[in-house]
Amino acid sequence: MKNYRIHTEQFEKENLSSGAALAANTLGRSIPDEEDAIRTCWQRDRDRIIHCKSFRRLKHKTQVFLSPEGDHYRTRLTHTLEVSQIARTIARALGLNEDLTEAIALGHDLGHTPFGHAGERALDAVYAPGFKHYEQSVRVVEKLEKDGKGLNLTQEVKNGILCHTKGEEAFTLEGRLVRLADRIAYINHDIDDALRAGVIAESEIADAVHEKMGFTTASRINALVISTIEASVTDATDAADNVIKMQADMWEVFDALNAFMFERVYLNPVCKSEEKKADKLIKSLYAYFCADARALPEEYKRIAAEEGVERAVCDYIAGMTDHYAVQVFDELFVPQGWGKV
């Protein structure tokens, strides 16, 4: 069979920007793996992520609004797909590696808890070493998937996942791009969801935002994408001069929009009214399973034996969907009807 992978790798060398990551130059995997005849290493990483259980569970995990009434509010899965689409659009325009960009984007939130950032804060409060969803996402692909074998992803993808939100930037431009695309995606789809929920009105968004980005989700995303494409540098003679960024005037307005969303949506008592319940639920489950590790599923009992009960309980709860977390809580703490006995 023709080796299509080599053809793709050659295409990358001849057509991508000088600052792009090349599949042929990957730092590789922790466990060496035979190359595929069709897919590059990052196409394989993308496929491994899409087909894993953690990715499928994202469809039942909260993005911002807990248990929203309606079919059109975002979930953690739809957020992930939107990040991927935005990041790939920018990557293609800048001559970056679209396959690497897509793999990082699809894997960036695999470790997110049920109930969004409320669940993350709850686990961070009770798990002594601390809990960060981006660190958990790496743990998912290294340790938790495939019955403890992990997905054996490349170093570039794991680094992009780890660095997608805070702290040190990714060492590839593709990873840095996903970090910005994540922000572009969640601000704009959260505006859309907040408008749908009646939490904010379009008229409350600052005039400066409307002047720079327009009045619709599509126009806002388009303006931010174009600004990023025009301001970023991916083919500098000195690699240190390569950068992923927005134009300064657009960034100023985007930053103001972020501040508006934190004040009116992310910290809004109406939006967050259920978060205290989610916090109590997560902490109650954590305390229960830490006190009785025998109640853990078998795969987490193995982790408890190897790394300690607290680590196993943290992994178990972080992997739950919203619905499953509520179901387990009900079974443990809510009296069942006579017909269920």
N, C-alpha and C positions, 0 to 999 in steps of 0.2 A: 504494500500500500504506500502511496505517496506520502511523504512526511510534510504535512501541511504546517506543522508547528515551525519548522525551520523556515518555511516561506514567510510566515507571519513575523517571525523574529527578524528576518532580513528586511521586511517591509518597515518595521519599527525603526531599524537603524537608518534607513534611507529617508524616512519621511517625518519622524517626530522631531520636536525641538531638541536642541542640544542639552537642555536641562531635564528632559523627560527620563524617567526610569525605563530601562530596557529589560525585557523578560530574559534575554540571553545573559544578562549581567546580574541576575538575582543573587542575593546573599544566600538563598537556599532555605532548606527546611531543617528543623532540628533532627529529624530522622530522614536520611537520604531516601529518595523515592525515584523510581524509574520514570523517565520523561514520557509524556504522552505523544503519540504520533500526530494528533490533530490539534490539541489545545496547548497554549503556553501555560507556564506555571500559574499565572494570575487568572487565566480563564478557568483553570482547575480549582483554584481557591474560591472563585466566585461560585462555581457549581457545588462545591462542598458545603458552602454556607447556605445556599438556597435549599439544598436537600436535607439540611440538618433539622433536628427536632426543635431546637431553640428558635430557629427562624420561624417555624410554623406557629410557635406559641405567641409570637409578637402580635398576631391578629387579635388576641384577647387580653392585651395589656394596655393600660391607660396611657394616653399621651398627656393631655392636660385635664380634660373634664372627666371626672370619675362617674362611671355608669351613666353616660348621657342618654337621654330619651331621644332616639332618632338614629337613622342608619347612616347619616352622612358626616358624623363627627370623626375626626382622625383617631386612629389607634397607633400604637407603636409601629405596626407593620406599614400602614399607609405613610406614616412619617418617613420611615426608612426608604420606601420606594421613591418618595418625593426628593429626598436628599440625593439618592442615586441619580435621578433624572437630571436635577440641577447640576450636580457635580460632573456628570458625563458631558452635558452640553458645553460647559466651560472648558473641560479638559480637551474636547475635540477642537474647539476654537483656538486653544493655546498650543496645540500640538503636544499635549501631554499623553501619558499612557492611559487610555480609556478603560482598559481591562483592569489595571491595578486600581484606578479610581473607583470603579464599580465594586470591586471586591471589598475594599475598605468601607465604602458607604453601606453596602448590604450587611456587613458584619459589625458596624460600629455600636449598635445598641443591643446586641444579643444577650448581654448580662444585665439588662435593666430589670428592675423589680416589678411586681404588681403594684398598681396604684401610682405609677409615675414617680415623680421626685419625692412625693410624700412617703412612698414605700422605701425609697433610697435613704431618706433622712432617718426613718425609723430604724432600719437595719444599722445605719452608721452609728446611731445612738446606743445600741445594745451590744453590738459586736466589737469587742475591745480593740482589735487591730484597726478598726475603721472599715467602712464600706464605701467604695466608689464604683459606679456602674461601669465606667470605662475599664477599670482594672478587672472587674468581674467578666466583662466581655472577652478579655484576653484569656482569663481562666476557663471560660466556657470552651473556647476553641483549642486550648492547650490540654485541658484536663477532664472536663465534664462530658463532652460529647462522645458518642460511640463507646459507652460503657467504660469510660476512663481512659480511652486511647487518645481522645482528642482528634482534631481535624488535620493536624500536621500542616498548618499553613506556612507560607513563606514569611521570612523576617519582615519584609516590607509591609505586608498586609497587617501583621500583628502590631507593628510599630504605629501604623496609621490608625488602627483601632484604639490603641492605648492613648494616643496623643490627640484625639479628635475633639476634645472639649476644653481642657485646662492644662496649665503647666507647660512643659517643654514642647516645642513644635516637632512634628514628624520630620524625619530626615529626608523624606522625598517631597517633591512639590505636589505630587498627587495626594499625599496624606494631608498636607497643609490646605489643599483645595477642599477636601472633604470637610475639614474643620469649619471653613467659611460657608460652604454650601449647607451645612447643618444649621447654622444660624439663619441663613437666608430662608431656608425651608420652614423652620419652626416658627419664626416670627410671623411669616405671612400666612401659614395655615392656621396658626393660633388666632390671628386677626379674623380670618374667615369663620372659624368656629365660634369666636366670641360674638361676632356680628349675628350669626345664626341663633345663638343662645339669648340674644338681647342684652348681653352684658355691656356692650359698647355700641355706639352708633357711628356710622361713617363720618358724620359731621363733627365728631369729637376728635378725630385724627387731625393733627396740626396741618395748617395750610402749607407749610414748608414741605411736608411729606407729599401732599397732593401735587405740589408744583414740580417736585423732583421725580416722583414715582407714579403719579396718576391715582385713579380712584378704584381700581380693581386689583384683585389678587394677581391676575395675569400681568397687568401693567407694572405692578410693584416688583414682581420677580424678574420680569424682563429688564427693567431699569437697573436692578442690582446686578444681574448677570452681565449686562453690557458694560457697566462700570467696572466690574472685576476683570473682564476680558481686556478692556482698554488700559487699565492701570497696571496689570500684572506683567512681569518680565520672566520669560522662560528660556531665553536663548542668549543670555549675556555671555560675553567673552570670558569674564570672571564669574564662575559659578556662584560666588558669594553674593553677586548682585541680582541673582534671580529672586523673585518675590511674588507671592500671591496676595493681592490686596485690592481694595476699592479705591476709586478716586477720592481725594480728601474731602471735597464738598459733599459727595454722596455718603461717605462714612459718617460725617457729622450729623446728617439727617437720619441715617440709619441708627446711629447711637441714640438719638433723641426718641426715635420710635421704640427702641428697646426699653428705654426708661418709662415711656408711656405705658407699654404693655405690662411692665412689672407693677406699676402703680395701679392700673385699672383692671388687670386680669390676673396675673400670677399671684398677687397678694390680695386680691379682692375677696372679702369674707363670703360673698355669695358663691364665688367659684370654689372656694376652699372649705365650704361648710361641712363637707363630708370627710375632710382630711383627718380630723381628730379621730374619727371612727376607724379610718384606715390605719392610722398610727397605733391605736390600741390593739387592733386586730393583729398587725404584724408583730408587735412586741409580745402579745399574749401567746402567739404561736411559737415565737422564739423561746420564751421561758418554758413553755410546756415541753418542747422537744429536747431542750437542753437538760431538763430534769429527768426525762425518760427517753433516752436515745433508742431504746428497744422499739419504740413506735415509729421510727424512721423506716422508709423503704429500704430494701436491701442494698441498692447501689450507694445510698448515703451512709449506711452502716459501715460499708467498706471504707469510705472516706473518713468516718469517725475513728475507725481503728488506725488509719494511717496518719491522719493529720489533726485529730481531736474532734470532740463532739461539737464545739462551737462552730468550727469551720464547716462541718457537714450540715449543721442546721442552717447556717447562713446560705450555703449553696442550695439547699432544698427550698427555702422560702424565696430566694431570689429568682429561682426558676419557675415559680408558680405563676399562673395567669390570675387575673383578678377573680374570675369565676371560681377557679379551683381553690384559691385562698379562702374565699367566703365559704365554700363547701366544707373544707377541712375545719374551719373555725366552728361552723354549725355542728358538725359531727362531734367535736370535742367539748364545746361549751354551751350549746343550746339544747335543752331537753327535747327529745324526739317524741312525736305523737304515739299513742298506744298502738296504732296500726303498723308502726315501723319497728316495734319491739319484736 
